[in-house]
Amino acid sequence: MRTPLLFAMLATELLAQPPRIYPILGKIVREDPRLDELLAPDARVEVIASGFEWAEGPLWDRRGGWLLFSDIPNNAILRWSETKGVDLYMKPAGYTGITPYGSEPGSNGLLLDAEGRLILMEHGDRRVARLEKNGGKVTLVDRFEGKRLNSPNDATLKSNGDLYFTDPPYGLPLKWDDPTRELAFCGVFRWSDGKVTLLEKGLTRPNGIGFSPDEKTLYVANSDPQRAVWTAFPVKEDGTLGAGRVFADVTSMVKDFPGLPDGLKVDRAGNLWATGPGGVHIYTPEGKRLGRIETGEATSNVAWGEDGSTLFITADMYVCRVRTKAKGW
């Protein structure tokens, strides 16, 4: 039995340990004074883990108090926690074949549904899958009108449980030119009650996706260097989409900064935190950019975590975090 004295000694030892110090990456670029309401003057981009081939799909699991993220080329999902660092969570994660499959076979975007089940956008298996509570996987959707999907990339859940996802060709071995590609377009889809519906096929490379807090607007990133934009679609009462409008256009930045519009998240106030050329771009709901979290790397995705005000960022080989004044939802 541990005595009160022993407990006191252990507590003193823990308090005496210095806080973990993480390397700092990049800088905060302030373009509008209103950014101070979202990021403190001393906000820093901390590198909490590194050494990955291409980190993507960050997801905070509040039940375990850890971050999950995909390493797509290594066909793995990894897990990070403040106390234990990084360990392997799942492998294989997006491709279960036995022969080599391109440069990006693994899972990409990750979500948790209302029951806490992990939903995966799987490149190599070309499907949206769900990890069941018994550990087995089921396929939610892998075809549209009998044709195989390209390579599901990112997704978001509506409050009613409907899943909206994007399907560019990045996971195919030869991308758009792959001979196994069956669809003639890159779509934005909805999966609802076992049925898949095509919502939009006019974007050349749909990627990151997310709802406004009132779910009346759906934002979709387009990862095309010739048209690097975020499009805002009005969401109709039946869950389908109206005609989209260009929310923001960063095509002119592509030649000077690494990366393209990719993953995105929205905070509770409706501000858009979207990865794009050079890092994370922060926009008001009206489309005014307040500033950027400039990582200097091709930045793939973001996720809210910890108490809801920490923004986790995947940027090439790095996984980072920034303490914010905002709150995710």
C-alpha positions as CSV (number, residue, x, y, z in Angstrom):
1,M,0.0,0.0,0.0
2,R,1.3,3.4,-0.9
3,T,1.6,5.7,2.1
4,P,0.6,9.4,2.0
5,L,4.3,10.3,2.2
6,L,5.0,8.2,-0.9
7,F,2.1,9.9,-2.8
8,A,3.5,13.3,-1.7
9,M,7.0,12.3,-3.0
10,L,5.6,11.1,-6.3
11,A,3.6,14.3,-6.8
12,T,6.7,16.4,-6.0
13,E,8.7,14.4,-8.5
14,L,6.1,14.9,-11.2
15,L,5.9,18.6,-10.5
16,A,9.7,18.9,-10.7
17,Q,9.8,17.5,-14.2
18,P,10.4,20.2,-16.8
19,P,7.6,20.7,-19.4
20,R,8.2,19.1,-22.7
21,I,9.6,21.6,-25.2
22,Y,8.7,21.1,-28.9
23,P,10.5,22.6,-31.9
24,I,8.8,25.6,-33.5
25,L,7.9,25.6,-37.2
26,G,7.2,28.6,-39.4
27,K,5.4,31.8,-38.3
28,I,2.0,33.5,-38.0
29,V,1.3,36.0,-40.8
30,R,-1.2,38.7,-39.6
31,E,-3.1,40.4,-42.4
32,D,-6.0,41.9,-40.4
33,P,-6.1,43.0,-36.7
34,R,-9.1,40.8,-36.1
35,L,-6.8,37.8,-36.2
36,D,-5.7,38.8,-32.7
37,E,-9.2,37.6,-31.5
38,L,-8.3,34.1,-32.8
39,L,-4.6,33.8,-32.3
40,A,-2.6,35.3,-29.4
41,P,0.5,37.4,-30.2
42,D,2.7,34.7,-28.8
43,A,1.0,31.8,-30.7
44,R,3.5,29.3,-32.0
45,V,3.4,26.3,-34.3
46,E,4.8,23.4,-32.2
47,V,6.1,20.3,-34.0
48,I,4.8,17.5,-31.8
49,A,5.9,14.7,-34.1
50,S,7.9,14.3,-37.3
51,G,9.5,11.8,-39.7
52,F,6.5,10.7,-41.6
53,E,6.2,10.3,-45.4
54,W,3.1,12.3,-45.8
55,A,0.9,13.0,-42.8
56,E,-2.8,13.5,-43.3
57,G,-6.3,13.2,-41.9
58,P,-5.8,14.3,-38.2
59,L,-8.6,13.4,-35.9
60,W,-8.8,14.1,-32.2
61,D,-10.3,11.2,-30.2
62,R,-11.5,12.8,-26.9
63,R,-12.3,9.4,-25.4
64,G,-8.7,8.4,-25.4
65,G,-7.2,11.8,-25.3
66,W,-5.1,11.2,-28.4
67,L,-4.7,12.3,-32.0
68,L,-5.0,9.9,-34.9
69,F,-3.5,10.6,-38.3
70,S,-2.8,8.9,-41.5
71,D,0.6,8.3,-43.1
72,I,-0.6,7.6,-46.6
73,P,2.5,6.3,-48.3
74,N,3.1,3.9,-45.4
75,N,-0.5,2.6,-45.4
76,A,-0.8,3.3,-41.7
77,I,-2.7,5.2,-39.0
78,L,-0.6,6.5,-36.2
79,R,-1.6,7.8,-32.7
80,W,0.0,10.6,-30.7
81,S,-0.6,11.5,-27.1
82,E,1.1,14.0,-24.9
83,T,2.3,11.3,-22.5
84,K,3.3,8.5,-24.8
85,G,4.3,10.3,-28.0
86,V,3.6,8.3,-31.3
87,D,2.7,4.7,-31.7
88,L,1.2,2.6,-34.5
89,Y,-2.6,2.4,-34.4
90,M,-3.5,0.5,-37.5
91,K,-1.7,-1.1,-40.5
92,P,-2.8,-1.7,-43.2
93,A,-5.1,1.3,-43.1
94,G,-6.2,2.0,-46.6
95,Y,-5.0,-0.9,-48.8
96,T,-5.4,-4.5,-48.0
97,G,-4.1,-6.0,-51.3
98,I,-0.9,-8.1,-51.4
99,T,0.8,-6.5,-54.4
100,P,2.3,-3.0,-54.4
101,Y,-0.2,-0.2,-55.1
102,G,1.1,3.2,-56.1
103,S,2.7,5.8,-53.9
104,E,-0.4,6.7,-51.8
105,P,-2.2,3.5,-50.8
106,G,-3.2,4.3,-47.2
107,S,-6.1,6.0,-45.6
108,N,-6.6,9.7,-45.9
109,G,-9.4,11.5,-44.0
110,L,-10.6,10.1,-40.7
111,L,-13.8,10.7,-38.8
112,L,-15.7,9.4,-35.8
113,D,-19.5,8.9,-36.1
114,A,-22.0,9.4,-33.4
115,E,-21.4,6.0,-32.0
116,G,-17.6,6.5,-31.9
117,R,-16.8,4.3,-34.8
118,L,-13.9,5.3,-37.0
119,I,-14.7,6.1,-40.6
120,L,-11.8,6.0,-43.1
121,M,-11.3,7.4,-46.6
122,E,-9.3,4.6,-48.1
123,H,-7.2,5.2,-51.2
124,G,-5.9,1.8,-52.1
125,D,-9.2,-0.1,-51.5
126,R,-11.1,2.8,-53.2
127,R,-13.8,3.0,-50.6
128,V,-15.3,4.6,-47.5
129,A,-15.0,2.1,-44.7
130,R,-16.0,1.9,-41.1
131,L,-14.2,0.2,-38.2
132,E,-16.8,-1.7,-36.2
133,K,-16.8,-2.0,-32.4
134,N,-15.7,-5.7,-32.7
135,G,-12.7,-4.6,-34.8
136,G,-13.9,-5.6,-38.2
137,K,-14.3,-3.3,-41.1
138,V,-17.3,-2.8,-43.3
139,T,-17.6,-1.0,-46.6
140,L,-20.0,1.9,-46.6
141,V,-19.6,2.9,-50.2
142,D,-17.1,2.0,-53.0
143,R,-19.2,2.5,-56.1
144,F,-21.4,5.0,-57.8
145,E,-23.9,3.7,-60.4
146,G,-21.9,0.5,-60.6
147,K,-18.6,2.2,-61.2
148,R,-15.7,2.1,-58.7
149,L,-14.9,5.4,-56.9
150,N,-11.5,7.0,-57.7
151,S,-10.0,7.3,-54.2
152,P,-12.1,8.8,-51.4
153,N,-10.1,11.6,-49.9
154,D,-11.9,13.6,-47.2
155,A,-15.3,13.7,-45.5
156,T,-17.5,15.5,-43.1
157,L,-20.6,14.4,-41.2
158,K,-23.9,16.3,-41.0
159,S,-25.7,16.4,-37.7
160,N,-28.3,14.0,-39.0
161,G,-25.6,11.4,-39.7
162,D,-25.3,11.9,-43.5
163,L,-21.7,11.6,-44.8
164,Y,-20.4,14.0,-47.4
165,F,-17.1,13.1,-49.1
166,T,-14.8,14.0,-52.0
167,D,-13.4,11.6,-54.5
168,P,-10.3,12.9,-56.5
169,P,-7.9,10.5,-58.2
170,Y,-4.8,11.1,-55.9
171,G,-4.8,7.5,-54.5
172,L,-4.8,5.8,-57.9
173,P,-1.3,4.7,-59.0
174,L,-1.3,6.9,-62.1
175,K,-3.7,9.5,-60.7
176,W,-6.1,10.8,-63.3
177,D,-4.3,8.8,-66.1
178,D,-4.7,5.5,-64.3
179,P,-6.2,2.9,-66.6
180,T,-8.3,1.4,-63.7
181,R,-10.2,4.7,-63.2
182,E,-13.9,4.1,-64.0
183,L,-15.5,7.5,-63.3
184,A,-15.1,10.3,-65.8
185,F,-15.2,13.0,-63.1
186,C,-14.1,13.8,-59.6
187,G,-17.2,14.0,-57.5
188,V,-18.6,15.4,-54.2
189,F,-20.9,12.7,-52.8
190,R,-23.4,12.1,-50.0
191,W,-23.9,8.7,-48.3
192,S,-27.2,8.5,-46.5
193,D,-29.2,5.5,-45.3
194,G,-27.0,3.2,-47.5
195,K,-27.5,5.2,-50.6
196,V,-24.8,7.3,-52.4
197,T,-25.8,10.5,-54.2
198,L,-23.7,12.6,-56.6
199,L,-23.9,16.2,-55.4
200,E,-21.3,18.0,-57.6
201,K,-19.0,17.0,-60.4
202,G,-17.8,20.4,-61.6
203,L,-14.7,20.6,-59.5
204,T,-11.5,19.3,-61.1
205,R,-9.9,18.1,-57.8
206,P,-12.3,18.3,-54.9
207,N,-10.5,17.7,-51.6
208,G,-11.1,19.1,-48.1
209,I,-14.8,19.5,-47.1
210,G,-16.7,20.9,-44.1
211,F,-20.0,22.5,-43.0
212,S,-20.6,25.9,-41.6
213,P,-22.0,25.8,-38.0
214,D,-25.6,26.2,-39.1
215,E,-25.0,23.5,-41.9
216,K,-26.4,25.9,-44.5
217,T,-23.1,26.1,-46.3
218,L,-20.7,23.3,-47.4
219,Y,-17.1,24.4,-48.2
220,V,-15.1,22.3,-50.6
221,A,-11.4,22.8,-51.5
222,N,-10.2,22.4,-55.0
223,S,-6.6,21.1,-55.2
224,D,-5.9,22.2,-58.7
225,P,-2.9,24.4,-59.3
226,Q,-4.7,26.0,-62.3
227,R,-7.8,26.8,-60.1
228,A,-6.8,26.7,-56.5
229,V,-10.0,27.8,-54.8
230,W,-12.5,27.1,-52.0
231,T,-16.1,26.8,-53.2
232,A,-19.1,27.5,-50.9
233,F,-22.2,25.6,-51.7
234,P,-25.7,26.4,-50.3
235,V,-27.2,23.3,-48.7
236,K,-30.8,22.7,-49.6
237,E,-33.5,21.4,-47.2
238,D,-33.2,17.9,-48.7
239,G,-29.4,17.9,-48.2
240,T,-28.4,18.4,-51.8
241,L,-26.4,21.4,-53.0
242,G,-27.2,24.6,-54.8
243,A,-24.9,26.4,-57.2
244,G,-21.5,27.0,-55.7
245,R,-19.7,30.3,-55.5
246,V,-15.9,30.9,-55.2
247,F,-15.3,31.7,-51.5
248,A,-11.6,32.4,-51.9
249,D,-9.1,32.1,-54.7
250,V,-5.4,31.5,-54.0
251,T,-4.3,30.4,-57.5
252,S,-1.8,33.4,-57.7
253,M,0.0,32.1,-54.6
254,V,0.7,28.6,-56.0
255,K,3.9,29.6,-57.8
256,D,5.4,31.1,-54.6
257,F,4.3,28.8,-51.8
258,P,4.2,25.0,-51.4
259,G,0.9,23.2,-51.3
260,L,-2.7,23.6,-52.5
261,P,-6.1,23.9,-51.0
262,D,-6.6,20.7,-49.1
263,G,-8.1,19.9,-45.7
264,L,-10.2,22.4,-43.8
265,K,-12.2,22.9,-40.6
266,V,-14.6,25.6,-39.4
267,D,-14.7,27.0,-35.9
268,R,-17.9,27.7,-33.9
269,A,-18.0,31.3,-35.0
270,G,-18.0,30.2,-38.7
271,N,-14.4,31.1,-39.5
272,L,-12.7,28.8,-42.0
273,W,-9.3,27.3,-41.2
274,A,-8.1,25.9,-44.5
275,T,-4.8,24.5,-45.6
276,G,-3.5,26.0,-48.8
277,P,-0.3,27.4,-50.3
278,G,2.3,27.8,-47.5
279,G,0.2,26.7,-44.6
280,V,-3.3,27.4,-43.0
281,H,-5.4,30.3,-44.3
282,I,-7.9,31.8,-41.9
283,Y,-11.0,33.4,-43.3
284,T,-14.1,35.1,-41.8
285,P,-17.5,33.7,-42.9
286,E,-17.6,36.5,-45.4
287,G,-14.5,35.4,-47.1
288,K,-12.0,37.9,-45.7
289,R,-8.6,36.4,-45.0
290,L,-7.3,37.5,-41.6
291,G,-4.0,35.8,-41.8
292,R,-2.1,32.6,-42.3
293,I,-0.3,30.0,-40.2
294,E,2.7,29.8,-42.4
295,T,4.4,26.4,-42.0
296,G,6.6,26.7,-45.1
297,E,5.6,23.2,-46.0
298,A,2.9,21.6,-48.2
299,T,0.2,21.5,-45.5
300,S,-2.4,18.8,-45.8
301,N,-5.0,19.0,-43.1
302,V,-6.2,20.4,-39.8
303,A,-8.3,19.2,-36.8
304,W,-9.6,20.7,-33.6
305,G,-8.6,18.9,-30.5
306,E,-7.8,18.8,-26.7
307,D,-10.2,21.3,-25.2
308,G,-11.4,22.3,-28.7
309,S,-9.2,25.3,-29.0
310,T,-6.0,23.5,-30.2
311,L,-5.6,23.3,-33.9
312,F,-3.6,20.2,-35.0
313,I,-1.9,20.5,-38.4
314,T,-0.4,17.9,-40.7
315,A,2.3,19.4,-42.9
316,D,4.3,17.0,-45.1
317,M,6.5,15.0,-42.6
318,Y,5.3,17.0,-39.6
319,V,2.4,16.9,-37.1
320,C,2.0,20.3,-35.4
321,R,-0.3,22.1,-33.1
322,V,-1.2,25.7,-32.4
323,R,-3.1,27.0,-29.3
324,T,-5.9,29.3,-30.5
325,K,-8.6,31.5,-29.0
326,A,-11.1,29.9,-31.2
327,K,-13.3,26.8,-30.5
328,G,-13.8,23.9,-32.9
329,W,-17.1,22.1,-33.1
